[in-house]
Amino acid sequence: MDNDHAIVIYNWRERKQVAAGNGGKSEIWSLGFGAGDKELVATCTKAVLFFTFEGGNLRSKRGTGFGVAPTPAAGVIPCHAFVDDVLFTGTHLGPITQWAGHVVAWSTKAHRGLVYAMAARKTKKGIITGGKDGLIMVWGFADGKLTLERSFNLRSPEVKSMHPSVKSVCEHPKTGHVLVGTRGGEIIEFGSLQQEKPNIFLKSHYEKELWGLAVHPRSQEFLTVGRDGILGVWDIKERRQTRYAKLECSADCVAYSGDCSLLAIGMQNGYLLVVDSKTFLPVAKTQFSKAGAAITVVKFSRDNNTCAVGGKDGYIKLYDVRQRFKKAKIIKKSSSAITHIDFSDDDKHIMVNNLSYELLCFDAVTGKHVPDVSSLRDVAWAT
């Protein structure tokens, strides 16, 4: 955004600009048209602005009434919704503020902390709100007052959100079901009755970078690990996550063992974590780097007896799978972080790429460097 938070209004049917102007110095959190589309409302940090746009120019008027008892002080105002011509706004402290024209009339106690999401209901008069506290609240509006009809919680055992904070809400116009988007990367549908089991449409990674991916050699599934600390199992045909686990820290790489019974996960804190592929229960954990260098690649040998691990520090270490991943060999020849490792078909050699664009080969039994790469030109490799 620019410093003036410019606003441009378009007539999308006619594909032409209607008005343009500065939105002010405060950061804008939500925009929406009031009843009759004659006025534009912007909820901002410490302000609610009301814009008219006749003649192509934006003219603003600042809403008033915040901080006058019993209404809360103006802070971050993340969202808003209209029920007919009545405006409701969310607040940083949790109450819902109700407006009379351009003045805050009163507030209703609702969430604990930021009210991130708000939408007008489609089955009757009212609003739906969602907060940082993980609650979704369904409100009715009659005789000028809000009444709480039901609520749902992202922290419930049926949901187990990775980050239980609501970011978006919407009501189905016929069924009354509530669709919710979360900070944890989930899309969840809650029923019209509070006791109904929620339908989870999507679970996914939700923040930072995603580096680790491994495809199952025989089934239609793949694994991902990310810097959000999530291990996910995905169904290729259904294109959805079927299982997941929260790791102790972020991870950059993952690999199936040859028989697919184990998963080797390279952690950013320098540890190699091995878990059962069905239960995700830990099988082994070993420190790859005492200095905490991140693991960048893991690879099992064809016979499933060796696990090769490469790190950001340029080291390659071979672990004996049969001895609960006891360290067998340490190889230090790479001048930079390891990016790829491959075993030969007979598991006698390994080939390595690094960030310096070097191609290095080693004896997988002794760990010795093979300086003449051309001597292995007729060797068949696993991938």
TIKELO-914414 format. One record per atom (N, C-alpha, C): x, y, z. Coordinates in steps of 0.02 Angstrom, whole numbers, padded with zeros to 5 digits, always signed. Layout:
<rs>
XYZ...
</rs>
This chain:
<rs>
+00041-00060+00000+00000+00000+00000+00043+00063+00000+00018+00115-00032+00053+00179-00030+00037+00215+00036+00074+00267+00051+00067+00302+00115-00001+00334+00123-00033+00352+00068-00098+00384+00071-00156+00335+00065-00139+00270+00058-00190+00218+00054-00244+00235+00003-00222+00244-00059-00267+00265-00113-00324+00216-00123-00383+00243-00136-00443+00204-00150-00468+00220-00220-00484+00169-00258-00513+00178-00325-00577+00137-00329-00631+00167-00351-00695+00134-00358-00709+00124-00433-00729+00062-00450-00743+00045-00520-00815+00022-00528-00843+00035-00586-00905+00003-00608-00883-00057-00649-00885-00116-00619-00856-00175-00652-00898-00198-00712-00962-00183-00711-01003-00203-00769-00984-00162-00830-00974-00097-00820-00957-00053-00876-00882-00046-00886-00843-00077-00840-00770-00077-00844-00742-00006-00847-00765+00035-00801-00738+00103-00799-00731+00127-00727-00686+00174-00718-00673+00202-00652-00728+00252-00634-00752+00248-00572-00805+00292-00548-00776+00349-00507-00728+00333-00464-00699+00384-00420-00631+00361-00395-00591+00409-00372-00525+00393-00345-00504+00447-00297-00464+00429-00248-00439+00478-00200-00399+00444-00145-00374+00484-00098-00334+00458-00043-00379+00433+00013-00358+00377+00041-00397+00348+00097-00375+00373+00165-00321+00411+00167-00297+00437+00231-00233+00402+00253-00206+00423+00309-00143+00396+00333-00150+00331+00372-00209+00317+00397-00220+00256+00436-00225+00195+00391-00197+00139+00413-00201+00077+00375-00274+00053+00370-00295+00036+00309-00364+00014+00297-00368-00062+00305-00416-00085+00345-00425-00157+00358-00483-00187+00318-00536-00147+00307-00592-00173+00268-00627-00116+00232-00657-00133+00175-00694-00085+00134-00762-00114+00116-00814-00073+00114-00878-00098+00093-00928-00042+00082-00978-00055+00040-01030-00005+00025-01088-00011+00074-01114+00046+00092-01174+00047+00135-01237+00036+00094-01294+00042+00127-01358+00031+00094-01366+00078+00035-01386+00051-00022-01396+00091-00082-01332+00107-00120-01276+00083-00095-01211+00093-00129-01194+00167-00139-01220+00209-00095-01207+00281-00101-01149+00304-00058-01127+00260-00014-01075+00278+00033-01026+00219+00041-00963+00234+00045-00911+00184+00054-00884+00189+00126-00880+00132+00160-00855+00130+00228-00786+00097+00229-00740+00128+00264-00673+00100+00273-00658+00094+00348-00645+00033+00371-00624+00025+00441-00548+00025+00442-00520+00064+00487-00448+00077+00487-00419+00067+00557-00356+00082+00564-00326+00084+00630-00347+00149+00665-00386+00141+00718-00410+00197+00760-00460+00242+00725-00493+00218+00672-00542+00261+00638-00588+00220+00594-00649+00246+00586-00695+00222+00534-00711+00282+00491-00700+00276+00426-00709+00331+00379-00768+00317+00333-00808+00369+00321-00866+00364+00277-00853+00408+00216-00852+00378+00157-00836+00414+00096-00897+00422+00052-00905+00482+00024-00950+00492-00032-00907+00500-00095-00936+00487-00153-00895+00487-00214-00932+00517-00274-00975+00564-00262-01009+00598-00317-00959+00640-00357-00968+00641-00422-00925+00680-00465-00855+00652-00473-00844+00589-00451-00779+00557-00461-00728+00572-00408-00746+00612-00357-00698+00629-00304-00720+00598-00237-00672+00571-00201-00686+00543-00135-00684+00598-00082-00736+00600-00041-00737+00646+00015-00755+00606+00077-00714+00614+00129-00722+00572+00188-00748+00610+00248-00782+00573+00292-00804+00599+00356-00786+00546+00408-00755+00568+00462-00732+00523+00514-00788+00507+00563-00797+00441+00577-00847+00421+00625-00826+00441+00696-00874+00452+00738-00861+00474+00806-00895+00428+00856-00879+00438+00920-00912+00401+00974-00869+00349+01008-00810+00334+00982-00766+00286+01015-00740+00316+01080-00736+00274+01131-00709+00295+01195-00759+00330+01240-00820+00340+01215-00872+00370+01256-00912+00313+01288-00911+00309+01354-00943+00252+01389-01014+00242+01365-01034+00178+01352-00996+00117+01366-00959+00089+01305-00947+00128+01253-00914+00103+01193-00839+00101+01204-00804+00052+01172-00732+00045+01183-00693+00100+01147-00630+00108+01167-00586+00155+01133-00569+00130+01064-00554+00176+01019-00537+00157+00950-00467+00127+00949-00462+00068+00920-00397+00036+00909-00397+00011+00838-00371-00048+00826-00377-00080+00761-00450-00101+00751-00478-00083+00694-00548-00100+00678-00546-00144+00615-00543-00210+00624-00526-00255+00569-00581-00269+00519-00645-00260+00538-00698-00285+00494-00763-00248+00507-00811-00258+00462-00877-00227+00470-00929-00266+00430-00992-00251+00444-01048-00280+00406-01109-00235+00414-01152-00235+00364-01215-00198+00367-01273-00246+00373-01321-00229+00416-01387-00261+00417-01436-00206+00399-01462-00208+00338-01499-00152+00309-01454-00091+00312-01475-00038+00347-01433+00022+00348-01395+00030+00414-01395-00023+00455-01360-00021+00519-01290-00051+00511-01240-00012+00531-01170-00033+00525-01146-00064+00590-01111-00122+00584-01077-00153+00641-01003-00157+00625-00961-00147+00675-00889-00153+00665-00859-00195+00721-00805-00231+00702-00767-00269+00752-00715-00225+00784-00692-00244+00843-00642-00204+00879-00583-00246+00899-00530-00213+00922-00470-00248+00943-00477-00279+01012-00526-00259+01050-00536-00285+01118-00588-00340+01121-00629-00349+01069-00678-00402+01067-00750-00382+01062-00772-00323+01087-00843-00304+01079-00860-00289+01006-00925-00293+00990-00951-00273+00925-00983-00204+00935-00963-00157+00894-00992-00089+00899-01048-00081+00848-01101-00050+00869-01160-00038+00826-01166+00037+00816-01179+00056+00753-01179+00128+00735-01250+00153+00721-01258+00218+00735-01318+00255+00715-01293+00312+00671-01298+00301+00606-01268+00349+00559-01192+00346+00564-01161+00402+00579-01088+00406+00582-01063+00408+00655-01105+00387+00701-01087+00389+00772-01096+00319+00803-01047+00299+00843-01054+00235+00879-01109+00243+00931-01160+00200+00926-01217+00205+00971-01206+00164+01035-01185+00101+01028-01171+00059+01085-01130-00001+01062-01111-00042+01111-01071-00101+01095-01100-00162+01129-01084-00221+01100-01108-00285+01127-01047-00328+01143-01044-00355+01203-00989-00397+01223-00990-00461+01181-00932-00479+01153-00930-00537+01109-00866-00579+01120-00812-00561+01087-00751-00602+01087-00701-00578+01138-00649-00619+01147-00590-00601+01187-00534-00584+01139-00519-00522+01131-00468-00501+01083-00498-00482+01016-00454-00475+00966-00474-00450+00900-00532-00487+00869-00580-00449+00842-00633-00477+00801-00608-00471+00729-00583-00526+00701-00551-00524+00636-00601-00525+00578-00658-00560+00587-00703-00572+00531-00775-00556+00549-00812-00531+00500-00883-00515+00510-00918-00517+00443-00979-00544+00443-01019-00547+00381-01092-00543+00399-01132-00511+00356-01204-00509+00365-01233-00578+00350-01282-00598+00389-01315-00662+00377-01358-00660+00315-01370-00720+00285-01408-00725+00224-01475-00759+00234-01484-00792+00291-01547-00828+00303-01596-00786+00344-01571-00735+00378-01613-00692+00419-01571-00630+00437-01601-00583+00471-01564-00523+00491-01517-00540+00549-01455-00521+00540-01405-00534+00591-01335-00534+00561-01286-00550+00601-01217-00552+00579-01183-00615+00606-01126-00632+00576-01083-00685+00601-01015-00654+00614-00985-00669+00671-00920-00641+00688-00871-00697+00704-00807-00683+00692-00754-00731+00708-00695-00694+00738-00663-00723+00788-00612-00687+00824-00546-00724+00831-00499-00687+00858-00433-00715+00873-00438-00770+00926-00492-00769+00965-00502-00818+01017-00525-00886+00990-00535-00891+00924-00556-00954+00894-00630-00967+00894-00669-00918+00917-00742-00926+00919-00776-00897+00857-00827-00932+00834-00872-00907+00782-00940-00897+00814-00966-00837+00810-01029-00821+00843-01082-00801+00790-01141-00831+00797-01197-00818+00751-01249-00776+00789-01261-00715+00765-01305-00668+00799-01368-00654+00759-01423-00647+00794-01484-00622+00765-01491-00548+00782-01527-00511+00739-01536-00439+00750-01610-00422+00745-01638-00400+00801-01709-00381+00802-01719-00327+00855-01765-00282+00841-01781-00226+00887-01719-00187+00905-01673-00181+00857-01614-00140+00867-01560-00171+00910-01567-00236+00926-01518-00268+00970-01493-00334+00940-01430-00350+00956-01400-00414+00937-01414-00466+00990-01431-00528+00968-01441-00583+01014-01400-00643+00990-01358-00671+01034-01317-00729+01015-01361-00791+01010-01360-00824+00951-01401-00883+00940-01361-00947+00949-01300-00949+00925-01257-01008+00934-01185-00988+00922-01140-01031+00943-01068-01018+00932-01031-01083+00920-00973-01078+00889-00930-01135+00874-00859-01117+00894-00819-01169+00908-00751-01158+00933-00700-01197+00892-00650-01162+00865-00598-01195+00826-00553-01238+00869-00556-01230+00934-00515-01271+00980-00549-01336+00999-00607-01349+00972-00643-01411+00989-00606-01471+00962-00614-01530+00993-00579-01590+00970-00595-01610+00899-00654-01591+00875-00674-01610+00807-00636-01570+00754-00608-01513+00772-00574-01470+00724-00498-01474+00731-00473-01463+00792-00401-01464+00806-00363-01418+00758-00383-01356+00755-00351-01308+00710-00278-01298+00728-00235-01293+00677-00164-01282+00687-00151-01212+00715-00195-01166+00699-00189-01097+00724-00260-01071+00732-00291-01084+00790-00363-01071+00799-00381-00997+00803-00378-00964+00747-00398-00894+00742-00438-00885+00678-00496-00854+00683-00542-00848+00625-00521-00790+00581-00518-00801+00516-00500-00749+00468-00556-00731+00420-00605-00776+00411-00659-00763+00363-00720-00803+00383-00781-00774+00374-00843-00809+00388-00894-00794+00334-00939-00842+00322-00991-00834+00272-01047-00883+00286-01110-00862+00277-01167-00906+00288-01198-00928+00222-01216-00992+00218-01250-01018+00158-01321-00990+00156-01344-00964+00100-01410-00931+00097-01469-00978+00107-01461-01043+00097-01516-01090+00104-01511-01132+00167-01453-01161+00179-01446-01208+00235-01429-01173+00301-01401-01113+00297-01379-01079+00358-01313-01104+00384-01280-01150+00348-01215-01174+00369-01164-01117+00365-01115-01119+00409-01065-01065+00413-00998-01090+00388-00971-01057+00338-00906-01074+00310-00853-01029+00342-00799-01059+00366-00749-01023+00404-00679-01035+00375-00641-00982+00365-00571-00987+00347-00529-00969+00408-00475-01006+00421-00437-00997+00482-00365-00975+00468-00333-00949+00519-00262-00931+00514-00219-00993+00506-00246-01051+00526-00210-01114+00520-00216-01147+00453-00243-01112+00403-00247-01140+00335-00303-01189+00324-00354-01187+00368-00410-01233+00360-00471-01197+00333-00513-01235+00297-00580-01213+00277-00629-01262+00308-00674-01237+00350-00717-01280+00390-00789-01257+00383-00835-01305+00377-00907-01290+00375-00940-01313+00439-00973-01267+00473-01011-01283+00533-01085-01285+00516-01122-01332+00544-01192-01341+00528-01237-01288+00559-01300-01292+00541-01349-01243+00566-01367-01257+00639-01350-01318+00664-01360-01335+00734-01293-01340+00768-01289-01317+00830-01225-01314+00865-01195-01383+00876-01237-01435+00884-01212-01501+00899-01188-01540+00838-01199-01513+00778-01178-01548+00717-01102-01550+00712-01077-01606+00688-01005-01614+00679-00981-01572+00620-00928-01532+00628-00905-01489+00573-00876-01530+00516-00882-01502+00457-00854-01533+00396-00790-01496+00378-00734-01530+00380-00669-01499+00364-00654-01510+00290-00658-01457+00251-00645-01461+00179-00570-01462+00164-00532-01425+00203-00461-01418+00187-00420-01408+00250-00364-01444+00253-00311-01429+00300-00247-01422+00260-00203-01378+00280-00144-01365+00240-00089-01333+00282-00034-01318+00250+00017-01276+00283-00010-01204+00284+00018-01165+00331-00014-01100+00340+00035-01042+00347+00099-01053+00353+00144-00996+00357+00215-01016+00340+00256-00966+00325+00327-00975+00308+00335-01017+00245+00395-01044+00235+00411-01078+00172+00398-01153+00176+00386-01182+00117+00374-01254+00112+00428-01284+00066+00471-01325+00094+00527-01353+00056+00524-01429+00048+00498-01463+00097+00503-01536+00097+00445-01570+00063+00460-01615+00015+00408-01654-00020+00436-01721-00039+00397-01774-00029+00417-01841-00049+00356-01879-00075+00362-01912-00131+00307-01949-00162+00313-02022-00142+00256-02051-00122+00254-02123-00104+00271-02164-00166+00316-02213-00160+00337-02251-00219+00284-02296-00249+00233-02313-00208+00183-02361-00233+00110-02337-00227+00096-02290-00184+00028-02267-00173+00018-02197-00201-00045-02179-00209-00063-02113-00234-00063-02062-00177-00005-02051-00147+00001-02002-00094+00070-01971-00093+00076-01915-00060+00141-01883-00051+00143-01849+00017+00204-01834+00039+00216-01801+00103+00241-01731+00093+00226-01687+00140+00256-01621+00142+00276-01604+00213+00331-01568+00221+00350-01539+00285+00370-01467+00273+00352-01424+00320+00364-01353+00308+00393-01318+00369+00408-01256+00359+00437-01216+00413+00384-01192+00463+00321-01213+00450+00269-01203+00501+00267-01262+00549+00311-01311+00539+00314-01369+00584+00260-01420+00572+00231-01421+00513+00177-01468+00497+00204-01524+00451+00189-01586+00470+00199-01644+00426+00131-01664+00399+00123-01663+00334+00058-01678+00303+00062-01736+00255+00010-01777+00254+00002-01831+00205-00055-01812+00159-00043-01815+00094-00091-01791+00044-00112-01846-00003-00177-01847-00019-00204-01893-00069-00201-01860-00137-00165-01891-00184-00154-01860-00250-00220-01855-00289-00261-01907-00287-00323-01906-00325-00374-01857-00296-00380-01858-00230-00428-01814-00197-00403-01742-00190-00337-01734-00197-00305-01668-00191-00320-01636-00124-00312-01675-00071-00325-01649-00004-00280-01684+00046-00271-01650+00102-00231-01678+00156-00273-01728+00195-00245-01788+00205-00283-01841+00239-00260-01850+00312-00196-01836+00325-00170-01842+00394-00118-01788+00404-00106-01773+00467-00056-01722+00482-00029-01732+00552+00028-01701+00566+00056-01701+00634+00094-01636+00644+00096-01613+00705+00134-01554+00723+00202-01575+00748+00255-01552+00714+00323-01569+00733+00348-01522+00787+00403-01541+00819+00430-01500+00873+00461-01436+00848+00480-01434+00785+00506-01372+00755+00498-01376+00679+00521-01326+00644+00514-01324+00571+00559-01376+00538+00541-01396+00477+00578-01448+00441+00583-01428+00367+00636-01454+00334+00648-01436+00264+00649-01495+00216+00649-01557+00242+00652-01615+00197+00624-01676+00231+00601-01723+00189+00570-01785+00214+00580-01839+00162+00583-01902+00184+00591-01959+00138+00557-02021+00166+00528-02062+00121+00503-02128+00139+00562-02176+00140+00558-02223+00187+00606-02278+00184+00587-02324+00126+00631-02371+00109+00619-02414+00051+00555-02454+00057+00538-02478+00117+00477-02516+00126+00419-02472+00149+00431-02406+00151+00380-02355+00168+00354-02361+00239+00389-02398+00282+00367-02404+00351+00391-02346+00394+00443-02311+00371+00472-02256+00410+00474-02192+00369+00472-02136+00405+00482-02071+00375+00541-02038+00409+00590-02016+00369+00647-01979+00395+00637-01905+00381+00641-01864+00433+00626-01793+00428+00687-01753+00448+00710-01709+00405+00767-01666+00419+00743-01600+00449+00762-01587+00511+00738-01529+00547+00785-01469+00539+00757-01410+00547+00798-01350+00542+00843-01339+00602+00829-01374+00657+00872-01367+00716+00931-01414+00716+00941-01451+00660+00998-01496+00654+00987-01567+00677+00925-01586+00691+00909-01654+00713+00877-01694+00656+00892-01759+00655+00857-01805+00610+00805-01841+00651+00742-01834+00631+00686-01867+00665+00658-01922+00620+00651-01982+00648+00623-02038+00611+00559-02060+00646+00505-02065+00608+00440-02084+00638+00409-02141+00599+00364-02176+00631+00324-02228+00598+00277-02195+00548+00274-02221+00488+00235-02188+00435+00159-02193+00446+00137-02240+00486+00065-02248+00499+00042-02209+00560+00081-02211+00613+00060-02181+00676+00093-02114+00691+00147-02100+00655+00188-02040+00666+00223-02042+00734+00224-02100+00767+00260-02106+00831+00336-02108+00817+00376-02076+00861+00449-02074+00848+00482-02142+00854+00526-02155+00808+00566-02217+00808+00638-02202+00828+00665-02146+00804+00733-02127+00821+00740-02051+00813+00787-02024+00850+00803-01953+00844+00878-01945+00858+00913-01914+00812+00985-01907+00819+01006-01837+00797+01059-01812+00829+01083-01745+00814+01131-01748+00755+01111-01718+00700+01153-01716+00641+01209-01665+00649+01192-01607+00675+01241-01553+00681+01238-01524+00752+01294-01528+00787+01299-01498+00854+01294-01423+00851+01314-01394+00793+01310-01322+00785+01241-01298+00765+01195-01346+00756+01126-01329+00739+01114-01315+00666+01161-01337+00622+01151-01326+00550+01091-01366+00525+01049-01334+00486+00988-01366+00462+01004-01424+00415+00962-01476+00419+00967-01531+00371+00930-01511+00308+00962-01521+00251+00933-01499+00187+00908-01556+00143+00932-01618+00155+00910-01674+00113+00920-01740+00151+00872-01786+00142+00878-01853+00170+00861-01903+00115+00895-01961+00116+00884-02011+00063+00901-02080+00090+00857-02129+00079+00869-02198+00097+00902-02235+00039+00945-02283+00057+00975-02326+00005+00923-02374-00022+00939-02405-00078+00892-02451-00110+00877-02511-00066+00928-02536-00029+00918-02594+00014+00889-02575+00082+00878-02510+00092+00846-02485+00153+00890-02492+00215+00955-02504+00206+00999-02513+00263+01035-02448+00284+01036-02399+00239+01073-02337+00252+01028-02277+00239+01035-02228+00281+01001-02164+00271+01055-02110+00264+01058-02078+00207+01106-02025+00195+01074-01958+00209+01110-01916+00246+01084-01851+00267+01134-01796+00249+01110-01745+00215+01152-01688+00198+01129-01625+00232+01176-01580+00248+01158-01521+00285+01180-01456+00254+01157-01403+00284+01174-01336+00262+01248-01321+00271+01280-01357+00317+01351-01348+00330+01397-01385+00282+01367-01421+00233+01407-01456+00183+01426-01527+00203+01407-01549+00263+01422-01617+00284+01371-01666+00256+01394-01728+00245+01351-01784+00228+01364-01838+00279+01313-01864+00310+01321-01916+00360+01278-01976+00342+01307-02036+00350+01273-02097+00334+01253-02132+00399+01190-02151+00405+01164-02183+00466+01143-02254+00451+01157-02299+00499+01139-02370+00493+01067-02379+00517+01022-02393+00470+00951-02401+00487+00940-02460+00533+00979-02514+00524+00970-02574+00564+00992-02564+00636+01035-02515+00648+01059-02500+00716+01025-02437+00744+00961-02431+00729+00920-02374+00753+00953-02308+00736+00976-02305+00674+01004-02244+00645+01068-02221+00682+01108-02269+00698+01174-02254+00726+01219-02225+00671+01257-02173+00688+01300-02140+00638+01355-02188+00615+01360-02197+00549+01409-02244+00522+01469-02210+00489+01457-02158+00448+01510-02123+00413+01496-02048+00410+01550-02009+00412+01545-01937+00405+01587-01916+00344+01555-01880+00299+01589-01858+00237+01590-01782+00236+01650-01753+00229+01656-01680+00223+01700-01664+00163+01669-01652+00108+01706-01633+00048+01671-01576+00011+01606-01567+00026+01568-01516-00008+01587-01447+00019+01589-01398-00027+01606-01330-00008+01546-01288+00010+01486-01316+00004+01425-01278+00020+01369-01326+00037+01309-01298+00050+01252-01337+00072+01233-01391+00021+01214-01449+00047+01195-01506+00004+01123-01495-00020+01111-01507-00084+01044-01498-00113+01012-01564-00135+01054-01613-00158+01027-01677-00181+01075-01733-00163+01047-01792-00149+01086-01853-00138+01053-01910-00176+01093-01951-00209+01066-02010-00245+01112-02069-00233+01081-02128-00226+01119-02190-00219+01123-02225-00287+01177-02262-00298+01181-02305-00357+01134-02364-00347+01117-02398-00401+01071-02454-00396+01096-02509-00350+01162-02517-00346+01191-02569-00303+01209-02543-00234+01193-02479-00220+01204-02447-00155+01278-02441-00136+01323-02447-00186+01395-02442-00172+01421-02371-00175+01384-02328-00209+01407-02258-00217+01350-02210-00204+01368-02148-00187+01319-02095-00182+01342-02035-00224+01295-02001-00253+01308-01941-00293+01276-01881-00258+01312-01825-00257+01290-01767-00218+01295-01704-00261+01242-01661-00255+01245-01593-00282+01244-01544-00224+01274-01485-00236+01273-01434-00184+01258-01365-00214+01255-01315-00171+01239-01248-00194+01294-01215-00235+01353-01246-00234+01409-01221-00276+01408-01253-00345+01354-01290-00360+01346-01323-00425+01399-01376-00437+01423-01407-00384+01471-01461-00390+01434-01528-00395+01463-01575-00431+01439-01643-00434+01493-01687-00402+01478-01715-00345+01527-01754-00307+01503-01825-00299+01551-01872-00300+01535-01943-00291+01577-01972-00235+01547-02019-00198+01581-02050-00142+01567-02124-00140+01613-02161-00108+01603-02232-00095+01556-02236-00034+01499-02269-00042+01449-02271+00011+01469-02316+00069+01519-02359+00058+01541-02404+00112+01596-02371+00154+01646-02341+00120+01702-02311+00156+01693-02237+00168+01651-02205+00128+01642-02133+00133+01694-02093+00096+01740-02126+00061+01794-02092+00026+01769-02058-00038+01799-02001-00052+01782-01964-00113+01808-01999-00175+01768-02000-00227+01788-02027-00292+01803-01967-00337+01867-01948-00344+01883-01886-00381+01867-01890-00455+01874-01950-00484+01862-01957-00556+01789-01979-00567+01746-01928-00575+01674-01943-00583+01662-01984-00646+01703-01975-00696+01693-02012-00760+01701-02087-00751+01735-02108-00698+01744-02180-00686+01678-02213-00668+01628-02172-00651+01562-02199-00633+01511-02187-00687+01534-02171-00746+01487-02151-00799+01439-02208-00819+01459-02270-00808+01415-02326-00828+01373-02353-00769+01379-02319-00712+01341-02341-00653+01267-02319-00659+01223-02364-00643+01151-02348-00643+01133-02318-00575+01091-02265-00576+01073-02231-00514+00999-02241-00498+00984-02234-00435+00916-02249-00412+00864-02202-00442+00882-02138-00451+00834-02089-00479+00866-02051-00536
</rs>
